[in-house]
Amino acid sequence: MLQGGLGSFVTVVAYGLYLLKGRGKMKMSLHLIHTRMAAQACVVGAITLGTTYTMYKDYMLKPSTDRAQK
C-alpha cells in the first residue's frame, strides 16, 4: 500500500507540474497548494486503505479461537 501511496503522490505532482503551463491567471501559490492537497489526499487514502485491510485481515478473517488465545 505504501508503494501505491507514493506512486500516486508522484503522479499527482508530475501532473500538477504538467498543468503548470496552462494554469492561466491562477496564482502560482494557489496552484501549488491545490497540487499539494491532491498529493496528500492520495497518500492519506492509501494509508487508510492499508489500515482498513490490516484490521479486516486481523479481526474478521481469523477464527474466534485465535482471538481468545491472544
C-alpha positions as CSV (number, residue, x, y, z in Angstrom):
1,M,0.0,0.0,0.0
2,L,2.9,2.3,0.7
3,Q,4.1,2.0,-2.8
4,G,0.7,2.8,-4.1
5,G,0.5,6.0,-2.0
6,L,3.9,7.1,-3.0
7,G,3.2,6.3,-6.7
8,S,0.0,8.3,-6.7
9,F,1.8,11.2,-4.9
10,V,4.5,11.3,-7.6
11,T,1.8,11.0,-10.3
12,V,-0.2,13.9,-8.9
13,V,2.9,16.1,-8.5
14,A,4.0,15.3,-12.1
15,Y,0.5,16.1,-13.4
16,G,0.5,19.3,-11.4
17,L,3.8,20.3,-12.9
18,Y,2.5,19.4,-16.4
19,L,-0.5,21.7,-15.8
20,L,1.7,24.5,-14.6
21,K,1.9,26.0,-18.1
22,G,-1.8,26.1,-18.7
23,R,-2.8,27.5,-15.3
24,G,-4.0,30.8,-16.8
25,K,-4.3,33.6,-14.4
26,M,-4.2,31.4,-11.3
27,K,-1.5,32.5,-8.9
28,M,1.5,30.1,-8.6
29,S,0.9,29.8,-4.8
30,L,-2.7,28.7,-5.2
31,H,-1.7,26.2,-7.9
32,L,0.9,24.7,-5.7
33,I,-1.5,24.5,-2.7
34,H,-4.0,22.6,-4.8
35,T,-1.3,20.2,-6.1
36,R,0.0,19.6,-2.6
37,M,-3.5,18.9,-1.3
38,A,-4.3,16.4,-4.0
39,A,-1.0,14.6,-3.4
40,Q,-1.6,14.4,0.3
41,A,-5.1,13.1,-0.2
42,C,-3.6,10.2,-2.3
43,V,-1.2,9.3,0.5
44,V,-3.8,9.5,3.2
45,G,-6.2,7.4,1.1
46,A,-3.5,4.7,0.7
47,I,-2.8,4.7,4.4
48,T,-6.5,4.4,5.2
49,L,-6.9,1.5,2.8
50,G,-3.9,-0.2,4.2
51,T,-5.1,0.2,7.8
52,T,-8.6,-1.0,7.0
53,Y,-7.3,-4.1,5.1
54,T,-5.0,-5.0,8.0
55,M,-7.8,-4.6,10.6
56,Y,-10.1,-6.7,8.4
57,K,-7.4,-9.4,8.0
58,D,-6.6,-9.5,11.7
59,Y,-10.1,-9.3,13.2
60,M,-12.5,-10.6,10.6
61,L,-10.7,-13.4,8.8
62,K,-9.2,-15.2,11.9
63,P,-11.3,-17.7,13.7
64,S,-12.6,-16.7,17.1
65,T,-10.4,-19.3,18.8
66,D,-7.3,-17.4,17.7
67,R,-8.6,-14.2,19.3
68,A,-9.3,-16.0,22.6
69,Q,-5.7,-17.3,22.8
70,K,-4.2,-13.8,22.5
